[in-house]
Amino acid sequence: MQAPIVTISIDTEEDNWGSYSWSGATVENIKELPRVQAVFDRWGARPTYLVNYAPLVDDASARVLGELAARDDVEIGGHCHPWNTPPRTSEGVHNSMMFRFSESVNLEKVR
């Protein structure tokens, strides 16, 4: 019998994502990813880290993510938070879903 296939994806984002603010996000949690990855390594798991904007613009977080991205057994994907992924739009919980933006704004956010 073949072992079951399990997909592991981790939303890799700012600490205070529920604030719906354009700025001021902290990303202290990202420094713990090497410890999480060590658990995956122990079990032979191949995670996908779905990263949003805030960790990518923080130097320390970008270094951690770069080290993970350099591995053959790790995948990095995009995870847009519409309220803080450029281009900047009005702030607030009303902008917490991508469908609330025009197609052109969404395309720019993905780019």
Phi and psi in degrees as a GROMACS rama.xvg file:
@    title "Ramachandran Plot"
@    xaxis  label "Phi"
@    yaxis  label "Psi"
@TYPE xy
-79.2364  143.319  GLN-2
-65.6014  146.6  ALA-3
-65.2261  151.254  PRO-4
-94.383  130.524  ILE-5
-123.451  133.555  VAL-6
-101.673  131.551  THR-7
-118.649  118.266  ILE-8
-128.14  139.455  SER-9
-122.8  120.228  ILE-10
-67.6475  116.514  ASP-11
-111.802  97.794  THR-12
-145.424  -178.437  GLU-13
-63.9527  160.875  GLU-14
-68.4712  -39.4263  ASP-15
-111.776  51.749  ASN-16
-63.5377  -24.2443  TRP-17
-77.7529  1.72283  GLY-18
-77.21  -19.4706  SER-19
54.1585  35.4411  TYR-20
-104.944  147.989  SER-21
-67.7042  -32.8095  TRP-22
-137.564  173.544  SER-23
90.4225  4.96886  GLY-24
-71.8237  142.098  ALA-25
-105.904  155.501  THR-26
-133.089  36.4191  VAL-27
-59.9172  -29.8224  GLU-28
-63.1646  -25.6153  ASN-29
-63.229  -31.1856  ILE-30
-65.16  -14.4258  LYS-31
-87.5233  -8.27758  GLU-32
-59.1697  -36.8816  LEU-33
-59.8972  -35.1706  PRO-34
-66.4459  -41.1388  ARG-35
-64.1134  -43.0939  VAL-36
-62.737  -34.3803  GLN-37
-61.2418  -36.4179  ALA-38
-66.1152  -44.7567  VAL-39
-60.7424  -41.0293  PHE-40
-60.2142  -43.301  ASP-41
-60.1719  -32.828  ARG-42
-99.3221  0.0317624  TRP-43
71.5633  25.2112  GLY-44
-85.9474  148.146  ALA-45
-119.559  92.5814  ARG-46
-80.6806  161.188  PRO-47
-116.23  120.558  THR-48
-93.9192  116.664  TYR-49
-94.6141  105.748  LEU-50
-101.53  137.131  VAL-51
-104.994  -175.442  ASN-52
-63.0179  -45.3242  TYR-53
-56.1102  -47.4406  ALA-54
-67.1872  -26.0688  PRO-55
-74.7588  -22.7776  LEU-56
-100.671  2.69556  VAL-57
-100.023  124.273  ASP-58
-57.0927  -47.6454  ASP-59
-64.6707  -42.6799  ALA-60
-66.5627  -40.9524  SER-61
-62.0663  -35.5934  ALA-62
-64.4786  -46.0051  ARG-63
-60.2268  -46.7514  VAL-64
-66.3664  -35.9621  LEU-65
-63.3621  -40.4209  GLY-66
-64.0737  -40.6718  GLU-67
-66.7258  -42.3953  LEU-68
-64.1295  -25.6365  ALA-69
-74.5311  -11.4649  ALA-70
-82.148  148.383  ARG-71
-76.8669  -19.3119  ASP-72
-104.135  18.5025  ASP-73
-130.821  140.374  VAL-74
-119.12  141.425  GLU-75
-115.053  130.825  ILE-76
-127.861  169.609  GLY-77
-91.4757  146.771  GLY-78
-145.062  95.5297  HIS-79
-79.8032  127.508  CYS-80
-97.5007  115.887  HIS-81
-63.027  -24.6441  PRO-82
-80.1747  -17.7797  TRP-83
-133.708  11.9018  ASN-84
-94.7367  123.446  THR-85
-59.2079  153.715  PRO-86
-75.2845  150.468  PRO-87
-66.8647  136.584  ARG-88
-126.847  -176.252  THR-89
-63.6739  146.966  SER-90
-83.158  166.057  GLU-91
121.763  163.364  GLY-92
-61.2672  -26.7001  VAL-93
-63.9199  -15.9547  HIS-94
-107.45  32.5341  ASN-95
-90.0244  1.15502  SER-96
-130.671  136.424  MET-97
-61.551  -31.2769  MET-98
-64.255  -14.2793  PHE-99
-78.6644  -6.87266  ARG-100
-106  161.068  PHE-101
-69.7351  161.84  SER-102
-59.7233  -39.4979  GLU-103
-66.1034  -39.6882  SER-104
-65.7683  -42.9596  VAL-105
-61.9609  -41.9789  ASN-106
-60.6918  -40.543  LEU-107
-65.7372  -38.08  GLU-108
-63.7117  -41.7381  LYS-109
-66.8431  -40.0372  VAL-110
